[in-house]
Amino acid sequence: MASFAELQGRFITTEFAALGFPQSGWQVLQPASLLRSGDDESLWSYFNTIPADLPIFASSGGDTFFAAYSALIDSLIAGTGQLDPIAAAKDRLEDWGQKPPAWSVGYARLMKQLAAATSVKFPFSSKAESNTGFWGLWGGSDSISGPSAQFAAGDVSGQFEFKHVLQLSPTPSTWYVSSALSIAHSTTSGDPWNPKSTINWKSTFGPQGNMQRFVAGLLVVSGMSVEYTSSAAFSKVDQQSIQANQAKGMWPYYLSGSAISTHIHFNSANRMTVQISSDQNVPIVLAASVVSAAQFLGA
């Protein structure tokens, strides 16, 4: 008998294999995120997040990338050479001023890249036979009891299709100097670290540091079409509960809103079929590629 966490784990493994991405290093969004038309800052907010070490994408709860980077560069001691990366980084931040951080690809270019991306369709099945943190059958629901546990314990099978699938990996805009951050990462003590500052290698890159991980990319899709069934037989009470919570979004992406269509049907044997589709031109973020500081800096 499969638990809901096991069902989710099997689905993610199947999904990433079908999409052609290694599962390692990706954190799934829960719920998946519909990007607002023309909203560059919402898109860039993912890359400005310093993620926690979890299977579900979430902020570490500390600084943003831009805030942590700015404080770090401000604390470092610049060299005297004309080509010193630390001095260049300080100048770039001064020139950037109080503008919100930007990346090299905004919403308009994302849509152009997404329109040219390939389509993917894959089947999924989980035979009846803990990764805590995963939701259950609908958004925010308990995954280990009630209808969610019953759903996961049945034979779950379906078809999942995206008209376009894109891995988006922009770089920070001109406010960022990667070589300056690389020097700080590769030098555990001494110059350019300022001995009078509370910001040091350990507080930045150490086990409790505020810049341990970075978002290197997003998995973005459009034209979603999903249909799956479960062999579990649901009582009338459970059917009513599922229908009542449909607006919270259904497994596995928990999407809701005007751009999403969700239909739930129970047959005469009380078995459920779920159909989910999205508007063709609405980008949906499914997961974030999370890498260590060393990977992000190519160390």
C-alpha positions as CSV (number, residue, x, y, z in Angstrom):
1,M,0.0,0.0,0.0
2,A,1.5,3.3,-1.1
3,S,1.5,6.4,1.2
4,F,0.8,9.8,-0.3
5,A,4.5,10.7,0.0
6,E,5.5,7.6,-1.9
7,L,2.9,8.3,-4.6
8,Q,4.3,11.9,-4.9
9,G,7.8,10.6,-5.0
10,R,7.0,8.2,-7.8
11,F,5.2,10.9,-9.7
12,I,8.1,13.4,-9.5
13,T,10.5,10.7,-10.7
14,T,8.3,9.8,-13.6
15,E,7.6,13.4,-14.5
16,F,11.3,14.6,-14.5
17,A,12.4,11.5,-16.5
18,A,9.7,12.3,-19.1
19,L,10.7,16.0,-19.2
20,G,14.4,15.1,-19.6
21,F,15.6,16.8,-16.5
22,P,17.6,15.1,-13.7
23,Q,15.5,15.0,-10.6
24,S,18.4,15.7,-8.3
25,G,18.7,19.4,-7.4
26,W,15.1,20.3,-8.2
27,Q,12.5,21.5,-5.6
28,V,8.8,21.3,-6.6
29,L,6.6,24.3,-6.1
30,Q,3.5,23.6,-4.0
31,P,1.3,24.8,-5.4
32,A,2.6,25.3,-8.9
33,S,2.6,29.0,-9.8
34,L,0.7,30.8,-12.5
35,L,2.8,33.8,-13.7
36,R,1.0,37.1,-14.2
37,S,1.1,38.6,-17.6
38,G,4.0,41.0,-18.1
39,D,5.1,40.7,-14.4
40,D,8.9,40.7,-14.5
41,E,9.3,41.2,-10.8
42,S,7.2,38.1,-9.8
43,L,9.3,36.0,-12.2
44,W,12.5,37.4,-10.8
45,S,11.4,36.9,-7.2
46,Y,12.1,33.2,-7.6
47,F,15.7,33.9,-8.6
48,N,16.0,36.4,-5.7
49,T,15.0,33.8,-3.2
50,I,17.6,32.0,-1.2
51,P,15.9,28.6,-0.9
52,A,15.8,26.3,2.1
53,D,17.1,22.7,2.0
54,L,13.7,21.0,1.4
55,P,12.1,18.9,-1.3
56,I,9.4,21.7,-1.5
57,F,10.6,25.1,-2.8
58,A,10.5,27.6,0.0
59,S,12.5,30.6,1.2
60,S,15.2,29.9,3.8
61,G,13.6,32.7,5.8
62,G,16.6,34.9,5.7
63,D,17.8,37.5,3.3
64,T,17.1,37.7,-0.4
65,F,19.9,37.1,-2.9
66,F,20.1,40.8,-3.7
67,A,20.1,41.9,0.0
68,A,22.6,39.3,1.1
69,Y,24.9,40.0,-1.9
70,S,24.7,43.8,-1.4
71,A,25.6,43.5,2.3
72,L,28.4,41.2,1.5
73,I,30.0,43.3,-1.2
74,D,29.6,46.4,1.0
75,S,31.5,44.7,3.8
76,L,34.4,43.4,1.7
77,I,37.7,45.3,1.3
78,A,38.3,46.4,-2.3
79,G,41.8,46.1,-3.9
80,T,43.6,49.0,-5.5
81,G,43.9,47.6,-9.0
82,Q,41.8,49.1,-11.8
83,L,40.4,45.6,-12.6
84,D,39.7,44.5,-9.0
85,P,36.4,42.6,-9.0
86,I,35.4,43.8,-5.5
87,A,35.8,47.4,-6.5
88,A,33.9,46.7,-9.7
89,A,31.1,45.1,-7.7
90,K,30.8,48.1,-5.3
91,D,30.6,50.4,-8.3
92,R,27.9,48.3,-10.0
93,L,25.8,48.3,-6.9
94,E,26.2,52.1,-6.5
95,D,25.2,52.6,-10.1
96,W,22.2,50.3,-9.6
97,G,20.9,52.3,-6.7
98,Q,17.5,51.6,-5.1
99,K,16.0,49.8,-8.1
100,P,14.7,46.3,-7.5
101,P,17.0,43.5,-8.7
102,A,16.6,42.3,-12.2
103,W,17.7,39.3,-14.3
104,S,18.6,38.9,-17.9
105,V,15.2,37.4,-19.0
106,G,11.9,39.0,-18.2
107,Y,8.3,37.9,-18.8
108,A,8.3,38.9,-22.5
109,R,11.4,36.9,-23.4
110,L,10.2,34.0,-21.3
111,M,7.0,33.8,-23.4
112,K,9.1,33.9,-26.6
113,Q,11.3,31.1,-25.4
114,L,8.4,29.1,-24.1
115,A,6.5,29.4,-27.4
116,A,9.4,27.8,-29.2
117,A,9.9,25.0,-26.6
118,T,9.0,21.4,-27.2
119,S,5.8,19.6,-26.0
120,V,5.9,16.6,-23.6
121,K,3.3,13.9,-22.9
122,F,3.8,11.1,-20.5
123,P,1.8,8.4,-18.7
124,F,1.9,7.8,-15.0
125,S,0.8,4.9,-12.8
126,S,1.3,3.9,-9.2
127,K,0.2,0.5,-8.1
128,A,-1.3,0.0,-4.7
129,E,1.1,-1.7,-2.5
130,S,8.0,9.8,4.7
131,N,8.9,12.4,2.9
132,T,7.0,14.9,5.1
133,G,5.8,18.2,3.7
134,F,3.8,17.1,0.7
135,W,0.2,18.0,0.5
136,G,-2.5,15.5,-0.1
137,L,-5.3,15.2,-2.7
138,W,-6.2,19.0,-2.6
139,G,-4.2,22.0,-1.7
140,G,-3.1,22.1,1.9
141,S,-4.8,18.8,2.8
142,D,-3.4,16.2,5.1
143,S,-1.5,13.6,3.1
144,I,-1.5,10.7,5.6
145,S,-5.2,10.3,6.4
146,G,-8.7,10.6,5.0
147,P,-9.4,10.8,1.2
148,S,-5.7,11.5,0.4
149,A,-4.5,8.3,2.0
150,Q,-7.3,6.4,0.3
151,F,-6.4,7.9,-3.0
152,A,-2.7,7.1,-2.7
153,A,-3.4,3.5,-1.6
154,G,-5.3,2.8,-4.8
155,D,-4.0,2.2,-8.3
156,V,-3.4,5.7,-9.7
157,S,-2.9,6.2,-13.4
158,G,-3.2,9.0,-15.9
159,Q,-1.8,11.0,-18.8
160,F,0.0,14.3,-18.3
161,E,0.7,16.7,-21.2
162,F,2.3,20.1,-21.7
163,K,2.2,22.0,-25.0
164,H,5.6,23.7,-24.1
165,V,8.3,22.8,-21.5
166,L,11.2,25.2,-20.8
167,Q,14.1,25.3,-18.4
168,L,14.6,29.0,-17.8
169,S,18.1,30.0,-16.5
170,P,18.7,33.7,-16.7
171,T,21.6,35.5,-15.1
172,P,21.5,38.5,-12.7
173,S,21.6,41.9,-14.4
174,T,24.4,44.4,-14.1
175,W,24.1,44.8,-10.4
176,Y,25.9,41.5,-10.0
177,V,29.6,40.7,-10.4
178,S,30.1,36.9,-10.2
179,S,33.9,37.1,-9.9
180,A,33.5,39.2,-6.7
181,L,31.3,36.6,-5.1
182,S,33.7,33.8,-6.4
183,I,36.6,35.5,-4.7
184,A,34.7,35.7,-1.4
185,H,33.6,32.1,-1.7
186,S,37.1,30.8,-2.4
187,T,38.8,32.8,0.3
188,T,37.9,31.6,3.8
189,S,39.9,34.3,5.7
190,G,42.0,37.3,5.1
191,D,41.5,39.8,2.2
192,P,39.0,40.7,1.0
193,W,37.2,39.9,4.2
194,N,37.1,42.8,6.7
195,P,38.1,41.6,10.1
196,K,36.0,44.4,11.7
197,S,32.8,43.2,10.0
198,T,30.3,40.6,11.4
199,I,30.0,39.3,7.8
200,N,32.6,36.6,7.2
201,W,33.0,33.4,5.2
202,K,31.3,31.3,7.9
203,S,28.3,33.6,8.3
204,T,27.9,33.7,4.5
205,F,28.8,30.2,3.1
206,G,29.1,28.1,6.3
207,P,26.6,25.5,7.5
208,Q,24.4,28.3,9.0
209,G,25.3,30.9,6.4
210,N,22.8,33.1,4.5
211,M,24.1,32.3,1.0
212,Q,24.4,28.5,1.0
213,R,22.0,27.8,-2.0
214,F,20.8,29.6,-5.1
215,V,18.1,29.2,-7.6
216,A,19.8,28.4,-10.9
217,G,16.7,27.8,-13.1
218,L,12.9,27.3,-13.2
219,L,10.9,24.6,-14.9
220,V,8.1,26.5,-16.8
221,V,5.3,24.9,-18.8
222,S,2.2,26.0,-20.7
223,G,-0.8,24.3,-22.2
224,M,-1.3,21.8,-19.4
225,S,-3.7,18.9,-19.9
226,V,-4.0,16.3,-17.1
227,E,-6.3,13.4,-16.5
228,Y,-5.9,10.6,-13.9
229,T,-8.0,8.1,-12.1
230,S,-7.7,6.1,-8.8
231,S,-9.1,2.6,-8.2
232,A,-10.0,3.7,-4.7
233,A,-13.8,3.7,-4.0
234,F,-14.8,6.9,-2.1
235,S,-17.8,7.1,0.2
236,K,-20.4,9.7,-0.6
237,V,-19.1,11.8,2.4
238,D,-15.6,11.7,1.0
239,Q,-16.9,12.6,-2.5
240,Q,-18.6,15.6,-1.1
241,S,-15.4,16.6,0.8
242,I,-13.3,16.3,-2.3
243,Q,-15.7,18.3,-4.4
244,A,-16.0,21.0,-1.7
245,N,-12.2,21.4,-1.6
246,Q,-11.7,21.4,-5.4
247,A,-11.2,25.2,-5.5
248,K,-8.0,24.7,-3.4
249,G,-6.4,23.0,-6.4
250,M,-6.0,19.2,-7.0
251,W,-2.9,16.9,-6.9
252,P,-0.2,17.1,-8.3
253,Y,0.0,20.8,-9.0
254,Y,-2.7,22.3,-6.8
255,L,-3.6,25.0,-9.4
256,S,-6.7,27.2,-9.1
257,G,-8.0,30.4,-10.6
258,S,-9.6,31.6,-13.8
259,A,-6.9,30.2,-16.1
260,I,-7.4,26.7,-14.7
261,S,-10.2,24.3,-15.4
262,T,-10.7,21.4,-13.0
263,H,-13.4,18.7,-13.3
264,I,-13.9,15.8,-10.9
265,H,-16.2,12.8,-11.8
266,F,-17.2,9.8,-9.8
267,N,-18.4,6.7,-11.6
268,S,-21.0,4.2,-10.5
269,A,-18.3,2.3,-8.6
270,N,-17.4,5.5,-6.7
271,R,-14.0,5.7,-8.4
272,M,-12.7,9.2,-9.2
273,T,-11.4,10.8,-12.4
274,V,-9.8,14.2,-12.3
275,Q,-9.3,16.4,-15.4
276,I,-7.2,19.6,-15.2
277,S,-6.3,22.0,-18.0
278,S,-4.8,25.4,-18.3
279,D,-5.2,28.3,-20.7
280,Q,-2.7,27.8,-23.6
281,N,-0.7,31.1,-23.1
282,V,-0.4,31.1,-19.3
283,P,3.1,30.1,-18.1
284,I,3.2,27.8,-15.0
285,V,6.3,27.3,-12.8
286,L,6.5,23.7,-11.6
287,A,9.9,23.5,-10.0
288,A,13.1,25.4,-9.2
289,S,16.6,24.2,-9.8
290,V,18.5,24.7,-6.5
291,V,22.3,24.5,-6.4
292,S,24.9,25.0,-3.8
293,A,27.0,28.2,-3.7
294,A,30.0,26.2,-5.1
295,Q,27.9,24.9,-8.0
296,F,26.4,28.3,-8.7
297,L,29.9,29.9,-8.8
298,G,31.5,27.0,-10.8
299,A,33.9,26.3,-8.0
